[in-house]
């Protein structure tokens, strides 16, 4: 019968193939655990967090080191390797490509320029933009990097980061004033993050550029921390306009989140 034929086929799969898939899953799990730990860990830490035996982790790490995705430090701890940078940069570009239809919808519904940005280290990097159709519009070059303290997307991305980590980031970057409205103290920035948590959106009110107002929200459950925003002249992005724009931003962010989650299921083996 067809059912018994299918069962026989499944049972006849080589054990090596099954083990290969399991090894691949475990290797990616270890890479993600390394990233969560700050990029550098010891084997015992990985064993404790993953539950895998040390010999298994050592074998997987040896393979990852040979491929360049992990490197062994002089102190014998393991760190994420340079080959991951190329993968990450390519994935960031694709993330922007996937986001463009959602940004185009934002432009259509709000009339203002729409952006997508990621937190890359201590900086904000813009990975996608769809410009407004207005003759007077905001333009941010894709690939541009800015410090988070003066941007709406920066506030949206850092809103739920522990305060001590935010203070450490600000200590590393400094808080230079782009305009007289820029927040230039850690306390002021932490207050702004508290406001994001309370309202569900972030505002850049003439803080990056005089005459420009931006509204931003994070993309929930994004594979990497991401935010989308609209930006336009302060005369158009008023308080009244904010009440209409924010729900649209939040809805598009939810839909983009769902689309990104579904990309993992598009390829079937």
C-alpha positions, 0 to 999 in steps of 0.5 A, a space after each residue: 500500500 502507498 502508506 507502507 511504501 512511504 514508511 519503508 522509504 523513510 526507514 531506509 534513509 541513510 543514518 549519515 544523512 540524518 546525522 548530517 542534518 542534525 550536525 548542521 542544526 547543532 552547528 548553527 545553534 552553537 553560532 547563535 549561542 556564541 553571538 548571544 554571549 557576545 561573540 566569544 565563549 569557551 567550550 564548557 560554556 557552550 556545553 552548559 548552555 546547549 546541553 551537548 557533550 564536550 566531544 560533540 561541541 569540540 568536533 563541531 567547533 573544529 569544523 567551523 574553525 576549518 571553514 573560517 566561521 569560528 576562530 580559536 583565540 590565544 586563550 583557547 576560547 572560541 570567537 565568531 570568525 571573519 567569514 561570517 561578515 560576508 554572510 551578514 553583509 549579504 543578508 543585510 542587503 537581502 533584508 532591505 530588498 525584502 522590506 522594500 514593498 512594505 516601505 513602498 506601502 508606507 510611502 503610499 499610505 503616509 506620503 513620507 519617505 520610508 526607511 529601514 535600519 539595523 543596529 550594527 555594532 554601536 551604529 545605525 546603518 540604513 539598509 533600505 529606503 523608498 522616497 516620498 513622491 513630494 517635491 520636498 522630501 527627505 533622503 538618506 543614502 542606503 548604507 549611511 551610518 549614524 549614531 543611535 542617540 540622535 535618530 528615531 530608529 536608534 531609539 526604537 532599536 535600543 528601547 528594550 536594551 538594559 540601561 547599563 548596556 545603553 550607557 556603555 554604548 553611549 560611552 563608546 560613541 559619545 553623544 555629539 550634538 547634530 542640532 541644538 535639539 539633539 539629546 546629549 546626556 545618557 539620562 536624557 536618552 534613557 528617558 527617551 527610551 522609556 517614552 518609546 516603551 510607553 508609547 510604542 514608537 520613537 520620535 526624532 524631533 529635529 534632533 538629526 536635522 533641523 526641520 525634519 521629523 521622524 517616527 520609528 518602530 521596531 520590527 518585532 521578532 526580526 532575525 536581526 534587530 531592525 526598525 522602520 521609520 518615516 521621515 518628512 518636513 516637520 511642517 507635515 509630520 505634525 502631532 496630528 499626523 503622528 496619530 494617523 501615521 503611527 498605527 500604519 507604521 506598527 501594522 506594516 512592522 507586524 506584517 514585515 515581521 510575519 513575512 521575514 518569519 515565513 522566508 525560512 519556510 519557502 524552501 522545501 527539502 
